[in-house]
Amino acid sequence: MRTNKERLVKISVIGEVTSAWKGDTVYTITTDGRPVVLPGVGGVTYNVRVGDSAIDWEADHVEPGVSIRSTMKLDGKEAGNNALNILSCVGNEAIVVSGEAKGERGVVTGKHGGIEHVLVDFDWEVLERIVPGDKVLVKAYGVGLKLLDYPEVKVFNMDPSFLEAMRIREEDGHLEVPVTHVIPAEIMGSGLGANNVYRGDYDIQLFDETIVKKYHLHDLRLGDIVAIMNADHSYGRIYRTGAISIGIIVHTRCVSSGHGPGVTTLMSSHNGVIRPIIDPDANIAKILKLRDDI
């Protein structure tokens, strides 16, 4: 595919590793009315990385690897974190620039809205040396990426090198994109209606067991590339018959209404130019060879 990658700007953004975060309320209420206490967003997650299940954890919105957020402000506004979340792209190189793990390199794997975190994968051994407060530099590269022969296909949040590694094929005027699952737009929840997809995510609701079984959603993994059918993300998140959007799973399942595994958008076609092709290996951990244990 021809792109405009030579015209894109690569620029620094930086964040600090967050601590695990809990709100003022101890309990989360499940969809069947049970109060539960579970690990959630933020921190260094020592035993959960991309390539692992997004379902099989006693967890709620847990983020794989390392969660970063900028505390830099301009005139009291979160200018630093806005830049980190908007300009960072999946596949970007991330470098630890302070602390015991200084100099170690990882890869951006997604963005989580609401909490406004950027998520970074590091090797197992590196995770043991990273602590909250360490600074992580991201070489942000990818905003403005275009497919020159497919102007109707919008590209978001994606490093050009990751796009090239996804093994997308051109066939009869269509783009055949490898994905692990296809997901009906009808079950998409939190995040629907946002007016842009340059930051954050939106959630796959998994509370209807019939739909979960029909679409094999019980085996969703963190880092899976998925296709959301009848979803147009060209200028926000809307339902549109025939549209298809491609995204990446960025956090684990959730127990509260309207929530579930989160999806950060990568591509969108309002008129069906994208064709999803099922491929069990369409996961960022496999695509970028981030792990040798799966």
C-alpha positions as CSV (number, residue, x, y, z in Angstrom):
1,M,0.0,0.0,0.0
2,R,1.2,3.5,-0.8
3,T,1.2,5.9,2.1
4,N,2.4,9.4,3.0
5,K,4.7,8.2,5.8
6,E,7.6,10.2,4.5
7,R,5.6,13.4,5.2
8,L,4.7,12.5,8.8
9,V,6.3,14.2,11.8
10,K,8.0,12.2,14.5
11,I,7.8,14.1,17.8
12,S,8.5,13.5,21.5
13,V,5.8,13.1,24.1
14,I,6.4,11.9,27.6
15,G,4.4,10.5,30.5
16,E,5.0,9.1,34.0
17,V,4.2,5.5,35.0
18,T,1.0,5.7,37.1
19,S,0.2,3.9,40.2
20,A,-2.8,1.6,40.3
21,W,-5.9,3.8,40.6
22,K,-9.1,3.4,42.6
23,G,-12.0,5.9,42.9
24,D,-13.7,7.0,46.0
25,T,-16.1,4.0,45.9
26,V,-14.7,0.7,47.2
27,Y,-17.2,-1.5,45.4
28,T,-18.1,-1.8,41.7
29,I,-21.7,-3.0,41.1
30,T,-22.0,-5.8,38.5
31,T,-24.8,-6.1,36.0
32,D,-26.6,-8.6,38.2
33,G,-26.4,-6.3,41.2
34,R,-23.4,-7.7,43.1
35,P,-20.9,-5.4,44.8
36,V,-17.3,-6.6,44.0
37,V,-13.8,-5.3,44.6
38,L,-11.3,-5.9,41.8
39,P,-8.0,-4.6,40.4
40,G,-8.6,-1.9,37.8
41,V,-6.7,0.7,35.8
42,G,-3.1,2.0,36.1
43,G,0.2,0.9,37.5
44,V,2.6,-1.7,36.3
45,T,0.8,-5.0,35.6
46,Y,3.4,-7.7,36.2
47,N,1.6,-10.7,34.9
48,V,-0.7,-9.3,32.2
49,R,0.6,-8.3,28.7
50,V,-0.7,-8.1,25.2
51,G,-1.2,-11.7,23.9
52,D,-2.9,-12.7,27.2
53,S,-6.6,-13.2,27.6
54,A,-8.8,-10.2,27.9
55,I,-11.5,-12.2,29.7
56,D,-10.1,-14.7,32.1
57,W,-9.0,-12.4,35.0
58,E,-10.6,-11.4,38.3
59,A,-10.3,-7.8,37.0
60,D,-12.2,-4.7,35.9
61,H,-10.6,-2.5,33.1
62,V,-7.1,-3.8,33.9
63,E,-4.5,-2.4,31.5
64,P,-1.7,-4.7,30.3
65,G,2.0,-3.8,30.8
66,V,2.6,-0.2,31.9
67,S,0.2,2.7,32.1
68,I,1.5,6.2,31.6
69,R,0.0,9.6,31.9
70,S,1.6,13.1,31.7
71,T,1.2,15.6,34.6
72,M,2.6,18.5,32.6
73,K,0.1,21.4,32.5
74,L,-0.1,24.7,30.6
75,D,-2.3,27.5,32.1
76,G,-3.8,24.8,34.4
77,K,-4.8,22.6,31.5
78,E,-3.6,19.1,30.9
79,A,-1.7,20.0,27.7
80,G,0.9,17.4,28.2
81,N,-1.5,14.5,28.7
82,N,-3.6,15.7,25.8
83,A,-0.5,15.6,23.5
84,L,0.5,12.2,24.9
85,N,-2.9,10.7,24.2
86,I,-3.6,12.3,20.8
87,L,-0.1,11.9,19.3
88,S,1.0,8.5,20.6
89,C,0.2,5.7,18.1
90,V,0.1,1.9,18.4
91,G,3.5,0.5,17.5
92,N,5.4,3.6,18.5
93,E,8.8,3.1,20.3
94,A,8.7,4.0,24.0
95,I,11.9,4.5,26.1
96,V,12.2,4.6,29.8
97,V,14.2,7.7,30.6
98,S,14.4,7.6,34.4
99,G,14.8,5.1,37.2
100,E,16.3,1.6,37.4
101,A,15.0,0.6,33.9
102,K,16.4,3.7,32.2
103,G,17.2,3.0,28.6
104,E,14.9,0.0,28.2
105,R,12.6,0.1,25.2
106,G,9.0,-0.9,24.8
107,V,6.0,-0.5,22.4
108,V,2.8,1.5,22.6
109,T,-0.1,-0.9,22.4
110,G,-3.2,1.3,22.9
111,K,-5.0,4.1,24.7
112,H,-7.6,4.0,27.4
113,G,-10.3,6.7,27.5
114,G,-11.8,8.2,30.7
115,I,-8.7,7.6,32.7
116,E,-6.7,8.9,29.6
117,H,-3.8,6.5,29.8
118,V,-1.4,5.4,27.1
119,L,-0.4,1.7,27.4
120,V,3.1,0.4,26.8
121,D,4.4,-3.2,26.6
122,F,7.8,-4.1,28.0
123,D,9.6,-7.4,28.4
124,W,8.8,-9.4,31.6
125,E,12.2,-8.6,33.2
126,V,11.9,-4.9,32.4
127,L,8.4,-4.7,34.1
128,E,10.1,-5.9,37.4
129,R,12.4,-2.8,37.3
130,I,9.8,-0.1,36.4
131,V,8.1,1.8,39.2
132,P,5.4,4.4,39.4
133,G,6.8,7.8,38.7
134,D,9.4,6.6,36.2
135,K,9.3,8.7,33.0
136,V,8.6,7.1,29.6
137,L,9.3,8.9,26.4
138,V,7.2,8.0,23.3
139,K,8.5,8.8,19.8
140,A,5.0,9.7,18.5
141,Y,4.7,9.0,14.8
142,G,1.7,8.2,12.8
143,V,-0.8,11.0,13.2
144,G,-1.8,12.2,9.7
145,L,-1.1,8.8,8.1
146,K,-3.0,8.3,4.8
147,L,-3.6,5.4,2.4
148,L,-2.9,7.3,-0.9
149,D,-4.9,4.8,-3.1
150,Y,-7.8,4.5,-0.6
151,P,-8.9,8.0,0.5
152,E,-12.2,6.7,1.8
153,V,-10.3,4.6,4.4
154,K,-9.3,6.6,7.4
155,V,-6.3,5.6,9.5
156,F,-5.9,6.5,13.1
157,N,-3.5,5.8,16.0
158,M,-1.1,3.7,14.0
159,D,2.6,3.8,13.5
160,P,3.4,3.2,9.8
161,S,5.7,0.3,10.7
162,F,2.8,-1.4,12.5
163,L,0.5,-0.8,9.5
164,E,3.1,-2.5,7.2
165,A,3.5,-5.4,9.6
166,M,-0.2,-6.2,9.7
167,R,-0.1,-8.1,6.3
168,I,-3.0,-6.2,4.8
169,R,-3.7,-7.4,1.2
170,E,-5.1,-5.3,-1.7
171,E,-7.7,-7.3,-3.6
172,D,-10.2,-6.1,-6.2
173,G,-10.3,-2.5,-4.8
174,H,-10.7,-3.7,-1.3
175,L,-8.3,-4.0,1.7
176,E,-8.3,-7.5,3.3
177,V,-7.4,-6.9,6.9
178,P,-6.4,-9.9,9.2
179,V,-8.5,-9.9,12.4
180,T,-9.1,-12.4,15.2
181,H,-12.8,-11.6,15.6
182,V,-15.7,-9.7,14.0
183,I,-17.9,-7.9,16.4
184,P,-21.4,-6.5,15.8
185,A,-21.7,-2.8,16.5
186,E,-24.9,-3.4,18.4
187,I,-23.0,-4.6,21.5
188,M,-20.5,-1.7,21.6
189,G,-20.9,0.4,24.8
190,S,-18.9,3.0,26.7
191,G,-17.3,5.5,24.3
192,L,-19.9,5.3,21.7
193,G,-20.8,8.8,20.3
194,A,-17.3,10.4,20.9
195,N,-16.7,13.0,18.2
196,N,-13.2,11.7,17.4
197,V,-11.1,8.5,17.8
198,Y,-7.6,10.0,18.1
199,R,-7.6,9.2,21.8
200,G,-9.3,6.7,24.1
201,D,-11.3,3.5,23.3
202,Y,-14.8,2.1,23.4
203,D,-16.0,-1.1,25.0
204,I,-17.4,-4.4,23.8
205,Q,-20.3,-5.4,26.1
206,L,-20.1,-9.2,26.9
207,F,-23.3,-9.5,29.0
208,D,-25.3,-11.4,26.3
209,E,-24.1,-15.0,26.4
210,T,-25.8,-15.8,23.1
211,I,-23.8,-13.1,21.3
212,V,-20.6,-14.1,23.1
213,K,-21.0,-17.7,21.9
214,K,-22.1,-16.7,18.3
215,Y,-19.0,-14.5,17.8
216,H,-16.5,-16.5,19.9
217,L,-15.8,-13.5,22.1
218,H,-14.9,-15.7,25.1
219,D,-11.3,-16.0,23.7
220,L,-10.6,-12.3,23.1
221,R,-7.0,-11.4,23.9
222,L,-5.4,-8.2,24.8
223,G,-3.7,-6.9,21.6
224,D,-6.1,-8.7,19.3
225,I,-7.0,-6.8,16.0
226,V,-10.8,-6.9,15.6
227,A,-13.3,-5.7,13.1
228,I,-16.4,-3.9,14.3
229,M,-19.2,-4.3,11.7
230,N,-21.6,-1.5,10.8
231,A,-19.4,1.0,12.7
232,D,-18.1,4.2,11.1
233,H,-15.3,5.9,13.0
234,S,-14.4,8.4,10.3
235,Y,-15.4,11.5,12.4
236,G,-16.3,9.9,15.7
237,R,-18.1,6.6,16.6
238,I,-21.5,6.0,15.0
239,Y,-23.6,3.2,13.7
240,R,-23.7,3.0,9.9
241,T,-24.8,0.0,7.9
242,G,-22.0,-1.4,5.7
243,A,-19.2,0.5,7.4
244,I,-16.4,-1.4,9.0
245,S,-13.9,-0.2,11.6
246,I,-10.7,-2.0,12.7
247,G,-9.3,-1.7,16.2
248,I,-7.1,-3.3,18.9
249,I,-8.1,-4.7,22.3
250,V,-6.5,-2.5,25.0
251,H,-7.9,-3.5,28.4
252,T,-9.6,-6.4,30.1
253,R,-13.3,-7.1,30.4
254,C,-15.4,-5.2,33.0
255,V,-18.3,-6.1,35.3
256,S,-20.3,-2.8,35.2
257,S,-23.1,-2.0,32.7
258,G,-22.1,-0.6,29.3
259,H,-18.4,-1.7,29.7
260,G,-16.2,-4.5,28.5
261,P,-12.8,-5.1,26.7
262,G,-11.8,-1.7,25.2
263,V,-11.0,-1.1,21.6
264,T,-8.7,1.7,20.2
265,T,-9.5,2.5,16.6
266,L,-6.9,1.9,13.9
267,M,-8.9,2.1,10.6
268,S,-12.4,2.9,9.4
269,S,-14.2,2.6,6.1
270,H,-17.7,4.1,5.7
271,N,-18.5,2.1,2.5
272,G,-17.2,-1.4,3.0
273,V,-13.8,-1.1,1.3
274,I,-12.3,-3.0,4.3
275,R,-12.8,-6.7,4.3
276,P,-12.0,-8.5,7.6
277,I,-10.2,-11.9,7.2
278,I,-10.1,-14.2,10.2
279,D,-6.5,-14.9,11.4
280,P,-5.9,-16.2,14.9
281,D,-2.4,-14.6,14.8
282,A,-3.7,-11.1,14.3
283,N,-2.5,-9.9,17.6
284,I,0.1,-7.2,18.2
285,A,2.2,-9.6,20.3
286,K,2.5,-11.9,17.3
287,I,2.7,-9.2,14.7
288,L,5.6,-7.3,16.3
289,K,7.1,-10.4,18.0
290,L,6.8,-8.8,21.4
291,R,6.8,-12.1,23.3
292,D,8.5,-15.5,22.7
293,D,6.3,-17.4,25.2
294,I,3.0,-17.4,23.2
